[in-house]
């Protein structure tokens, strides 16, 4: 089992050369079992992304990138000639990019890998396409590790002293490194700060209770899990100094899509005068869209709500409303912690300035 130092295992890894395989730590089985899914075809990668075996915006971007190397491996295996191999890869690229609609990192990474073979001549054989795709996916993976480390450094310096409330899972499992919001928390801890992390359980799929709590327990950082609806009461006690979350897509004006329940948390934080921070790499910004209403919101299966963790809770015949994400308006966000520094206040000018610098 390969592990990050003093923490949980990495979320995904590539094994072998261009005809090797992508291995994904199956997060649907955590924390009960550590099982790896071997992806030797694109259908398995797409299924893993859709069913949240791999999840978290940066991690699904990395999976999408490696997914294209898997596509090239299929072309090598099927002995496709150069033009057919390229057409095969491009067709799979769209399948991968659309596997989940809200996190912009997925399309960003897939398009970056496609661009890495754009300049190669038309007669480039499948294995050479695969090598270029694998190199680009590996670069995205390695860069994400660095981005997380830089976000951690900037965020740890910004975080007020005191206990922290977070939502969903934004740690090593969700990225190629230490994490975004959870990376800030662990960096602050490693710098000697002491606090308790309150983790929303994050219904309906329990990323907070299953994954964030697990990562923190593995790290020896005190964690207390609460039901999502207890957040208002917790904030009213005055115990929470900061709320910090990750992001799946941030628009040019700073409106931020993140796991369902984030918006409610931001409203509650504002009502109690608690600073609300977002931590995300620049690959999570979508400057092509201006405001949050333009972000596509993924709607997921009713069963996730009606039968949480596979246990039926609602009667047959009940319908479910199951948006996977919501949008927090920029005005509720104290700062966005990026690898380049902290954007505060959050508006079009400060975002453009930070990202173009
Ligand atoms: O549906 P998920 O589990 O992929 O949602 C993940 C989140 O909302 C995270 O907060 C976000 O991707 C940031 S991960 C560093």
Boltz pocket constraint, residues with backbone or C-beta under 6 A from the ligand:
constraints:
  - pocket:
      binder: B
      contacts: [[A, 52], [A, 54], [A, 55], [A, 56], [A, 57], [A, 58], [A, 103], [A, 167], [A, 168], [A, 169], [A, 170], [A, 171], [A, 174], [A, 175], [A, 179], [A, 180], [A, 181], [A, 207], [A, 245], [A, 246], [A, 247], [A, 248], [A, 258], [A, 259], [A, 260], [A, 279], [A, 324]]
      max_distance: 6.0
